[in-house]
Amino acid sequence: MSHSRPPGDEQAAALIAALTARGETVAAAESLTAGLVCATLARVPGASAVLRGGLVVYATELKTVLAGVDPALLAEHGAVHPEVAAQLAEGARDRCGATWGLGLTGVAGPSAQDGVEPGTVHVGLAGPGTRTPRLSGARVAEPPTRGEASFVTVRTLALSGDRDLIRTESVRAAFALLGEHLT
């Protein structure tokens, strides 16, 4: 019997190897993926050396309580917004004490959420401030608790498909974004 690898496993293995070689770590704050980023990374042998942890912030108020997203931002723009993804990434990095933080928010469908269409996904990445921003929308954030600047960027996606496909493609996009900054 042959076993195919679940989507994202090859990307996850490459990230685990790269992070291990660099002596760096990662954490995630996940809304629409509800822990799928961390679960996919954890399937890879050796993940415990680099995966610090994750925050499942499916409920809007948990984005503030667990990840530190500004409640005024959520009140003004809702949970599916590029700056929410940026703050989720920063919150994951800061609260889990990781080198890199990923933040994912979006609408998996099938219905729109607060006027945002299914397939709209924002993926945030926060990392060491020594990296030069390469993507549009990048900014340097206030220093996290550890006292170093944080590079933050967000990638916005317009995905199509059912809930599972949108969630899986969101994980792949998060892994791709992180991978671009590890090479």
C-alpha positions as a Markdown table, in Angstrom:
| # | Residue | x | y | z |
|---|---|---|---|---|
| 1 | Met | 0.0 | 0.0 | 0.0 |
| 2 | Ser | 1.4 | 3.4 | -1.0 |
| 3 | His | 0.9 | 6.4 | 1.2 |
| 4 | Ser | 0.9 | 9.8 | -0.4 |
| 5 | Arg | 2.1 | 12.7 | 1.6 |
| 6 | Pro | -0.5 | 15.2 | 2.8 |
| 7 | Pro | -0.5 | 18.7 | 1.1 |
| 8 | Gly | 2.3 | 20.9 | 2.4 |
| 9 | Asp | 4.4 | 18.1 | 3.9 |
| 10 | Glu | 7.3 | 18.7 | 1.5 |
| 11 | Gln | 7.3 | 22.4 | 2.1 |
| 12 | Ala | 7.1 | 21.8 | 5.9 |
| 13 | Ala | 10.1 | 19.4 | 5.7 |
| 14 | Ala | 12.1 | 22.0 | 3.8 |
| 15 | Leu | 11.2 | 24.7 | 6.4 |
| 16 | Ile | 12.1 | 22.5 | 9.3 |
| 17 | Ala | 15.5 | 21.7 | 7.7 |
| 18 | Ala | 16.2 | 25.4 | 6.9 |
| 19 | Leu | 15.1 | 26.6 | 10.4 |
| 20 | Thr | 17.2 | 23.9 | 12.1 |
| 21 | Ala | 20.3 | 24.8 | 10.0 |
| 22 | Arg | 19.8 | 28.4 | 11.0 |
| 23 | Gly | 19.1 | 27.8 | 14.6 |
| 24 | Glu | 15.8 | 29.6 | 14.4 |
| 25 | Thr | 12.2 | 28.9 | 15.5 |
| 26 | Val | 8.7 | 29.5 | 14.3 |
| 27 | Ala | 5.2 | 30.0 | 15.8 |
| 28 | Ala | 1.8 | 30.7 | 14.3 |
| 29 | Ala | -1.4 | 32.4 | 15.2 |
| 30 | Glu | -4.1 | 30.8 | 13.1 |
| 31 | Ser | -7.7 | 31.8 | 12.4 |
| 32 | Leu | -9.1 | 30.2 | 9.3 |
| 33 | Thr | -6.6 | 27.4 | 9.4 |
| 34 | Ala | -7.4 | 26.6 | 13.0 |
| 35 | Gly | -4.0 | 24.9 | 13.8 |
| 36 | Leu | -3.3 | 23.4 | 10.4 |
| 37 | Val | 0.0 | 25.2 | 10.0 |
| 38 | Cys | 1.3 | 23.9 | 13.3 |
| 39 | Ala | -0.1 | 20.4 | 12.7 |
| 40 | Thr | 1.5 | 20.2 | 9.3 |
| 41 | Leu | 4.9 | 21.3 | 10.6 |
| 42 | Ala | 4.6 | 18.9 | 13.6 |
| 43 | Arg | 4.2 | 15.9 | 11.2 |
| 44 | Val | 7.9 | 16.4 | 10.2 |
| 45 | Pro | 10.4 | 14.5 | 12.3 |
| 46 | Gly | 12.6 | 17.0 | 14.1 |
| 47 | Ala | 9.9 | 19.7 | 14.2 |
| 48 | Ser | 10.2 | 19.9 | 18.0 |
| 49 | Ala | 13.6 | 21.6 | 17.5 |
| 50 | Val | 12.0 | 24.6 | 15.7 |
| 51 | Leu | 8.3 | 24.7 | 16.3 |
| 52 | Arg | 7.7 | 26.8 | 19.4 |
| 53 | Gly | 3.9 | 26.6 | 19.4 |
| 54 | Gly | 0.7 | 28.1 | 18.0 |
| 55 | Leu | -2.4 | 30.0 | 18.9 |
| 56 | Val | -5.7 | 29.0 | 17.4 |
| 57 | Val | -7.6 | 32.3 | 17.4 |
| 58 | Tyr | -10.8 | 31.3 | 15.5 |
| 59 | Ala | -13.0 | 33.5 | 17.6 |
| 60 | Thr | -12.5 | 37.2 | 17.0 |
| 61 | Glu | -12.1 | 38.1 | 20.6 |
| 62 | Leu | -9.3 | 35.5 | 21.0 |
| 63 | Lys | -7.3 | 37.4 | 18.4 |
| 64 | Thr | -7.0 | 40.2 | 21.0 |
| 65 | Val | -6.8 | 38.0 | 24.2 |
| 66 | Leu | -4.3 | 35.5 | 22.9 |
| 67 | Ala | -2.4 | 37.2 | 20.1 |
| 68 | Gly | -2.6 | 40.8 | 21.1 |
| 69 | Val | -4.4 | 42.2 | 18.1 |
| 70 | Asp | -5.6 | 45.7 | 18.6 |
| 71 | Pro | -9.4 | 45.6 | 19.5 |
| 72 | Ala | -9.9 | 48.9 | 17.8 |
| 73 | Leu | -8.5 | 47.5 | 14.5 |
| 74 | Leu | -10.9 | 44.5 | 14.8 |
| 75 | Ala | -13.8 | 46.9 | 15.5 |
| 76 | Glu | -13.0 | 49.1 | 12.6 |
| 77 | His | -12.0 | 46.6 | 9.9 |
| 78 | Gly | -13.2 | 43.2 | 11.2 |
| 79 | Ala | -11.1 | 40.0 | 11.6 |
| 80 | Val | -10.2 | 39.6 | 7.9 |
| 81 | His | -7.8 | 42.4 | 7.2 |
| 82 | Pro | -4.1 | 42.6 | 6.3 |
| 83 | Glu | -3.1 | 44.5 | 9.5 |
| 84 | Val | -4.9 | 41.8 | 11.5 |
| 85 | Ala | -2.6 | 39.2 | 9.8 |
| 86 | Ala | 0.4 | 41.3 | 10.6 |
| 87 | Gln | -0.5 | 41.7 | 14.3 |
| 88 | Leu | -1.3 | 37.9 | 14.5 |
| 89 | Ala | 2.2 | 37.2 | 13.2 |
| 90 | Glu | 3.8 | 39.6 | 15.7 |
| 91 | Gly | 1.7 | 38.1 | 18.5 |
| 92 | Ala | 2.7 | 34.6 | 17.7 |
| 93 | Arg | 6.3 | 35.5 | 17.5 |
| 94 | Asp | 6.2 | 37.5 | 20.7 |
| 95 | Arg | 4.0 | 35.3 | 22.9 |
| 96 | Cys | 5.7 | 32.0 | 21.8 |
| 97 | Gly | 9.3 | 33.5 | 21.9 |
| 98 | Ala | 10.0 | 32.5 | 18.3 |
| 99 | Thr | 12.3 | 33.9 | 15.7 |
| 100 | Trp | 9.5 | 33.9 | 13.1 |
| 101 | Gly | 5.8 | 34.4 | 13.5 |
| 102 | Leu | 3.1 | 33.5 | 11.0 |
| 103 | Gly | -0.4 | 35.0 | 11.2 |
| 104 | Leu | -3.3 | 33.7 | 9.1 |
| 105 | Thr | -6.8 | 35.2 | 8.8 |
| 106 | Gly | -9.4 | 34.8 | 6.0 |
| 107 | Val | -12.7 | 33.4 | 4.9 |
| 108 | Ala | -12.8 | 29.7 | 4.0 |
| 109 | Gly | -16.4 | 29.9 | 3.0 |
| 110 | Pro | -18.8 | 28.9 | 1.8 |
| 111 | Ser | -20.4 | 32.2 | 2.8 |
| 112 | Ala | -19.0 | 35.7 | 3.0 |
| 113 | Gln | -18.0 | 37.0 | 6.4 |
| 114 | Asp | -18.6 | 40.7 | 7.2 |
| 115 | Gly | -18.8 | 41.4 | 3.5 |
| 116 | Val | -15.5 | 39.6 | 2.8 |
| 117 | Glu | -15.7 | 37.0 | 0.0 |
| 118 | Pro | -14.7 | 33.4 | 0.5 |
| 119 | Gly | -11.2 | 32.7 | -0.5 |
| 120 | Thr | -9.9 | 36.1 | 0.7 |
| 121 | Val | -6.9 | 35.3 | 2.9 |
| 122 | His | -4.2 | 37.4 | 4.5 |
| 123 | Val | -0.9 | 35.8 | 5.6 |
| 124 | Gly | 1.4 | 37.7 | 7.8 |
| 125 | Leu | 5.0 | 37.1 | 8.6 |
| 126 | Ala | 7.0 | 38.7 | 11.4 |
| 127 | Gly | 10.7 | 38.0 | 11.8 |
| 128 | Pro | 14.1 | 39.5 | 12.7 |
| 129 | Gly | 14.3 | 43.2 | 11.9 |
| 130 | Thr | 17.7 | 42.9 | 10.3 |
| 131 | Arg | 16.2 | 41.6 | 7.1 |
| 132 | Thr | 15.5 | 44.2 | 4.4 |
| 133 | Pro | 11.8 | 44.3 | 3.4 |
| 134 | Arg | 11.4 | 42.7 | 0.0 |
| 135 | Leu | 7.7 | 42.6 | -0.5 |
| 136 | Ser | 5.2 | 45.4 | -1.0 |
| 137 | Gly | 3.4 | 46.3 | 2.2 |
| 138 | Ala | 6.4 | 45.4 | 4.4 |
| 139 | Arg | 7.0 | 47.6 | 7.4 |
| 140 | Val | 9.2 | 47.6 | 10.5 |
| 141 | Ala | 7.1 | 47.2 | 13.6 |
| 142 | Glu | 7.7 | 48.3 | 17.2 |
| 143 | Pro | 10.1 | 46.1 | 19.0 |
| 144 | Pro | 8.6 | 43.0 | 20.6 |
| 145 | Thr | 9.2 | 42.2 | 24.3 |
| 146 | Arg | 12.6 | 40.6 | 23.5 |
| 147 | Gly | 13.9 | 44.1 | 22.6 |
| 148 | Glu | 14.6 | 43.6 | 18.9 |
| 149 | Ala | 12.9 | 45.1 | 15.9 |
| 150 | Ser | 10.4 | 42.9 | 13.9 |
| 151 | Phe | 10.2 | 42.8 | 10.2 |
| 152 | Val | 6.5 | 42.4 | 9.2 |
| 153 | Thr | 5.0 | 41.7 | 5.8 |
| 154 | Val | 1.6 | 40.5 | 4.6 |
| 155 | Arg | 0.6 | 38.6 | 1.5 |
| 156 | Thr | -3.1 | 38.8 | 0.4 |
| 157 | Leu | -4.5 | 35.9 | -1.5 |
| 158 | Ala | -7.7 | 35.4 | -3.6 |
| 159 | Leu | -8.3 | 31.6 | -3.5 |
| 160 | Ser | -11.0 | 29.5 | -4.9 |
| 161 | Gly | -12.3 | 26.1 | -4.0 |
| 162 | Asp | -14.0 | 24.5 | -1.1 |
| 163 | Arg | -13.2 | 25.1 | 2.6 |
| 164 | Asp | -10.6 | 22.4 | 2.7 |
| 165 | Leu | -8.8 | 23.6 | -0.4 |
| 166 | Ile | -8.8 | 27.2 | 0.8 |
| 167 | Arg | -7.4 | 26.2 | 4.2 |
| 168 | Thr | -4.7 | 23.9 | 2.6 |
| 169 | Glu | -3.7 | 26.6 | 0.1 |
| 170 | Ser | -3.4 | 29.1 | 2.9 |
| 171 | Val | -1.0 | 26.8 | 4.7 |
| 172 | Arg | 1.0 | 26.4 | 1.5 |
| 173 | Ala | 1.1 | 30.2 | 1.0 |
| 174 | Ala | 2.3 | 30.7 | 4.6 |
| 175 | Phe | 5.1 | 28.2 | 4.1 |
| 176 | Ala | 6.1 | 29.8 | 0.8 |
| 177 | Leu | 6.2 | 33.2 | 2.4 |
| 178 | Leu | 8.4 | 32.0 | 5.3 |
| 179 | Gly | 10.6 | 30.0 | 2.9 |
| 180 | Glu | 11.3 | 33.1 | 0.8 |
| 181 | His | 12.8 | 34.8 | 3.9 |
| 182 | Leu | 14.9 | 31.8 | 4.8 |
| 183 | Thr | 16.8 | 31.6 | 1.5 |
